[in-house]
Amino acid sequence: MTDPTLRQAHLEWSGDARFTVTAPSGHTYLLDGDGKEAAGPMVMLLSAMGGCSGMDVVPILQKMQVGLTKCHVDVSGWRLEEHPKRYHRAMLTFTLAGEGLTQAKADRAVELSVTKYCSVMLSLNPDIVIETKVIVEE
């Protein structure tokens, strides 16, 4: 019996601080703790936050009857200086454009993602400060 809530990845060490990651779909990517040949785990975490939230914002805006033409997400994270050097603050900047898009709709879509739907962000330690900025372009 397959558990629909289960997610898995296989990581195989490929030297130094590098691992080749294989998803259940068979897709692979390189993870490099030194950031020399590929993104490191902390950058991947930022990418996961931005991607997850963007994947929420797009359909939310579509349900609001917005003809979305652009969705860019820039993510920054600030880490503690002491080990485990985890993130204590993150900033997501959404740049959005589309027919019927208003600042109010954009703000609401981002708020819903960050507070209710983004499973990546909501899986993080709740003391991490998550800030957002929403830019609506013509």
N, C-alpha and C positions, 0 to 999 in steps of 0.2 A: 504494500500500500504506500502511495506517495503522499508525503506531507506537503500540502500547498503553501505552508508558511515557512518551509525550510529553504535557505539560500546557502550555497556552498561555493568555494573556490579551492583550487589546488595550486600550491606554490612550490616551485622546484628551484632550489638554490643553483645559481649559475655563475658563482664566483664573486669575490669581494662582497659588496652589500647589495647584490643584484639577485632578483628572483624572477622567474618567468611564471606568470599567473595564467592559469587556464580556467575559464568559466565553464559551467555545464554545457553551454552551447557549443563549446569547442574553440571559441575565440580566445586568443592569447595576447598578452601584452607584457612589457617589461616594467618592473618596478625597481628603481635604483635608489637606495638609501643615501648615496652620495650625490645624486642629482646630475651625474655626468652623462649617462647614456639614456636616461629616461626620467620621468617624474618620480619623486620620492613619495613615501607614504603620506606625509603631511600635506603635500601639494595635491595628491590624489584625494585626500579627505576634503580639501577646499573644492576641488572639481566635483566631487560627489554632492556636496552641499549645493553648489550652483546648478548642477545638472538636475538634481532632484527637484529643486524649487522651480527651475525653468519648466520642467516637465509637468508641474502643477499649474503654473501661471498660464501657459498657452491654452489648455482646455478650459480653464476658468474664464479667460477672456473670450474664448470662442462661444461659451455658453451665454456670455453677456452680449452676444451679437457683434463682437468686434471682428473686423476683417484684418487680423494681425498680419503685418508685413515684416516686422523686425522684433526680435527678442535677443538681446545681448545681456549676458550676466558676467560682471567682473566681481571676483571674490578676493578679499584680502583677509589675512588672519594674523593675529598677534599672539606670540607664544610667551610663556613664562621663561625666565632665564635659568631657573633651577630645574633639575630633573623632576618629573618626566618631561618637562618642556612642552606641556600640552597647550592647546589654544585656550586663551582666557577671553578673547574677543574676536569677533568676525564681522566684516562689513560686506554686504552684497549690494552691488549697484546694478539695477535693472535699467536698460535703455530699451524702450518700447516704442513702436509706431504701428499705426493701422487705422483703417477707416472706422469711425465710430468710437475711437479710443479717447477717453477723457482721463484727466489726472485722478479723478475719484475712482473710476473703474480700475485703473492700473494700481493705485494704492490698495484697493480692496483685494484684488487678486493676489498681490504680494503678501498682504497681511494674512489672508487665508492660508496661503502656502506655508508661511513661516510659523504660524501659530496652530495650524490644524492638520495639514496634509503632508508636509515634507518629512518622510520617515527618517531620512538621514539626519536632519537637524534635530528632530525630536528624539533621536537615539543618543544624542550627545549629552554630556553632563549639563544639567539645567543651570549651573552657575555661569556658563559661558554667555557673555553678552553678545547677542545677535542684533546688529543694526542693519537697516536697509535704507537705500536711497532709490527713488524711482524717478527716472527722467522720461518724459513723454515728448517724442519728436513729432513734428508735423509731417 
